[in-house]
Amino acid sequence: MKRIVEVILAILGILSYGLVIALGGLMFFLRNNEEFLKEFSSNGADDLETVVKIMSTGGTMFIIASILAIILGIIAIFTIKGNKRPKGAGTIFIVTAVLVAIITAGIGIIPGIFYFIAGLMCFVRKPPQVTG
């Protein structure tokens, strides 16, 4: 049985997690941008140090969690390729989707949906029965 749909969903998830990495990098970059911080503080942010800490920590968490999700997604793709161990790949997809969505405070939920659907399909789709 070919698992093309699961692989495509995993690739879409990997690409989406790449966008989350870019968002984390942007947050990490903007924490040192004085122009942005001045604009941000003029819009009502009271404690600028807290904002910088949140952007630094959030950016780092987005980057680390997304890199881990991409690595686990690639491992799951190789696990599912050739229909070797679809249940193991499904477990990797579902656990990764849930954990990264929690770690990134919901930002990683869209890529997680791709992983989650791929994981469910790994469990639901059965190989065709050979009757003879």
Sine and cosine of phi, psi and omega as CSV:
sin_phi,cos_phi,sin_psi,cos_psi,sin_omega,cos_omega
0.00,0.00,0.74,-0.67,0.04,-1.00
-1.00,0.07,0.61,-0.79,-0.02,-1.00
-0.91,-0.42,0.72,0.69,-0.08,-1.00
-0.91,0.41,-0.66,0.76,-0.03,-1.00
-0.89,0.45,-0.69,0.73,0.01,-1.00
-0.89,0.45,-0.65,0.76,0.01,-1.00
-0.91,0.41,-0.66,0.75,0.02,-1.00
-0.90,0.45,-0.70,0.72,0.05,-1.00
-0.88,0.47,-0.64,0.77,0.03,-1.00
-0.90,0.43,-0.65,0.76,0.02,-1.00
-0.91,0.41,-0.64,0.77,0.08,-1.00
-0.89,0.46,-0.64,0.77,0.07,-1.00
-0.90,0.44,-0.67,0.74,0.02,-1.00
-0.88,0.47,-0.71,0.70,0.02,-1.00
-0.89,0.45,-0.63,0.78,0.02,-1.00
-0.92,0.39,-0.63,0.77,0.06,-1.00
-0.91,0.41,-0.47,0.88,0.13,-0.99
-0.89,0.46,-0.60,0.80,0.07,-1.00
-0.92,0.39,-0.58,0.81,0.06,-1.00
-0.92,0.40,-0.59,0.81,0.09,-1.00
-0.88,0.47,-0.68,0.74,0.03,-1.00
-0.89,0.46,-0.63,0.78,0.05,-1.00
-0.90,0.44,-0.68,0.74,0.05,-1.00
-0.89,0.45,-0.64,0.77,0.06,-1.00
-0.90,0.43,-0.62,0.78,0.04,-1.00
-0.90,0.43,-0.69,0.72,0.05,-1.00
-0.88,0.47,-0.67,0.74,-0.01,-1.00
-0.90,0.43,-0.61,0.79,0.01,-1.00
-0.95,0.32,-0.68,0.73,-0.09,-1.00
-0.94,0.33,-0.29,0.96,0.02,-1.00
-0.92,0.39,-0.34,0.94,0.02,-1.00
-0.97,-0.26,0.00,1.00,-0.05,-1.00
-1.00,0.05,0.95,-0.31,-0.08,-1.00
-0.90,0.43,-0.62,0.79,0.01,-1.00
-0.87,0.49,-0.72,0.69,0.02,-1.00
-0.89,0.45,-0.70,0.72,-0.02,-1.00
-0.90,0.43,-0.61,0.79,0.05,-1.00
-0.91,0.42,-0.69,0.72,0.02,-1.00
-0.90,0.44,-0.66,0.75,-0.01,-1.00
-0.91,0.41,-0.66,0.75,-0.01,-1.00
-0.95,0.32,-0.47,0.88,0.04,-1.00
-0.96,0.28,-0.29,0.96,0.02,-1.00
-1.00,-0.03,0.19,0.98,0.13,-0.99
0.91,-0.41,0.06,1.00,0.05,-1.00
-0.97,0.23,0.87,-0.49,-0.09,-1.00
-0.98,0.19,-0.80,0.59,-0.09,-1.00
-0.97,-0.24,0.98,-0.20,-0.08,-1.00
-0.92,0.39,-0.56,0.83,0.02,-1.00
-0.89,0.45,-0.63,0.77,0.02,-1.00
-0.90,0.43,-0.65,0.76,0.03,-1.00
-0.89,0.46,-0.68,0.73,0.01,-1.00
-0.90,0.44,-0.66,0.75,0.02,-1.00
-0.90,0.44,-0.69,0.73,-0.01,-1.00
-0.90,0.44,-0.68,0.74,0.01,-1.00
-0.91,0.41,-0.63,0.78,0.00,-1.00
-0.92,0.38,-0.76,0.66,0.00,-1.00
-0.92,0.40,-0.70,0.72,0.01,-1.00
-0.89,0.45,-0.69,0.72,0.03,-1.00
-0.88,0.48,-0.68,0.74,0.01,-1.00
-0.90,0.43,-0.69,0.72,0.00,-1.00
-0.90,0.43,-0.65,0.76,0.04,-1.00
-0.87,0.49,-0.71,0.71,-0.04,-1.00
-0.91,0.41,-0.76,0.65,-0.05,-1.00
-0.91,0.42,-0.72,0.69,-0.02,-1.00
-0.89,0.45,-0.64,0.77,-0.02,-1.00
-0.95,0.32,-0.61,0.79,0.06,-1.00
-0.90,0.44,-0.68,0.73,0.04,-1.00
-0.88,0.47,-0.67,0.75,0.02,-1.00
-0.90,0.44,-0.63,0.78,0.03,-1.00
-0.91,0.41,-0.70,0.72,0.01,-1.00
-0.88,0.47,-0.72,0.69,0.02,-1.00
-0.90,0.43,-0.57,0.82,0.06,-1.00
-0.90,0.43,-0.65,0.76,0.04,-1.00
-0.91,0.41,-0.66,0.75,0.06,-1.00
-0.87,0.49,-0.69,0.73,0.01,-1.00
-0.91,0.42,-0.60,0.80,0.04,-1.00
-0.89,0.46,-0.70,0.72,0.02,-1.00
-0.93,0.37,-0.49,0.87,0.04,-1.00
-0.95,0.32,-0.59,0.80,-0.05,-1.00
-1.00,0.10,-0.40,0.92,-0.06,-1.00
-0.86,0.50,0.77,-0.64,-0.03,-1.00
0.98,0.21,0.20,0.98,0.02,-1.00
0.85,0.52,0.60,0.80,-0.03,-1.00
-0.91,0.41,-0.89,0.45,-0.03,-1.00
-0.66,-0.75,0.98,0.22,-0.05,-1.00
-0.90,0.43,-0.54,0.84,-0.01,-1.00
-0.93,0.38,-0.64,0.77,0.05,-1.00
-0.91,0.42,-0.67,0.74,0.03,-1.00
-0.91,0.41,-0.64,0.77,0.03,-1.00
-0.89,0.46,-0.64,0.77,0.05,-1.00
-0.89,0.45,-0.69,0.72,0.02,-1.00
-0.87,0.49,-0.72,0.69,-0.01,-1.00
-0.87,0.49,-0.76,0.65,-0.08,-1.00
-0.92,0.39,-0.72,0.69,-0.01,-1.00
-0.89,0.45,-0.67,0.74,0.02,-1.00
-0.89,0.46,-0.71,0.71,-0.01,-1.00
-0.86,0.50,-0.72,0.70,-0.05,-1.00
-0.93,0.36,-0.74,0.67,-0.04,-1.00
-0.89,0.45,-0.70,0.71,-0.03,-1.00
-0.93,0.36,-0.58,0.82,0.07,-1.00
-0.89,0.46,-0.62,0.78,0.02,-1.00
-0.95,0.32,-0.73,0.69,-0.06,-1.00
-0.89,0.46,-0.63,0.78,-0.04,-1.00
-1.00,0.01,0.24,0.97,0.04,-1.00
0.83,0.56,0.65,0.76,0.08,-1.00
1.00,-0.05,-0.22,0.98,0.00,-1.00
-0.92,0.40,-0.56,0.83,-0.03,-1.00
-1.00,0.03,0.33,0.94,-0.05,-1.00
-0.97,0.23,-0.56,0.83,0.00,-1.00
-0.92,0.40,-0.77,0.63,0.09,-1.00
-0.90,0.45,-0.52,0.85,0.02,-1.00
-0.90,0.44,-0.52,0.85,0.04,-1.00
-0.89,0.45,-0.65,0.76,0.05,-1.00
-0.88,0.48,-0.74,0.68,0.01,-1.00
-0.89,0.45,-0.68,0.74,-0.06,-1.00
-0.89,0.45,-0.69,0.72,0.02,-1.00
-0.91,0.42,-0.66,0.75,0.05,-1.00
-0.88,0.48,-0.65,0.76,0.02,-1.00
-0.90,0.43,-0.68,0.73,0.05,-1.00
-0.89,0.46,-0.66,0.76,0.01,-1.00
-0.90,0.43,-0.53,0.85,0.05,-1.00
-0.89,0.46,-0.58,0.81,0.01,-1.00
-0.99,0.14,-0.58,0.82,-0.15,-0.99
-0.99,0.14,-0.68,0.73,-0.07,-1.00
-0.95,0.32,0.78,-0.62,0.00,-1.00
-0.94,-0.34,0.57,-0.82,0.08,-1.00
-0.91,0.42,0.52,-0.85,-0.02,-1.00
-0.89,0.46,0.64,-0.77,0.01,-1.00
-0.98,0.20,0.75,-0.67,0.03,-1.00
-1.00,-0.08,0.88,-0.47,0.02,-1.00
-0.96,-0.28,0.65,-0.76,-0.05,-1.00
-0.43,-0.90,0.00,0.00,0.00,0.00
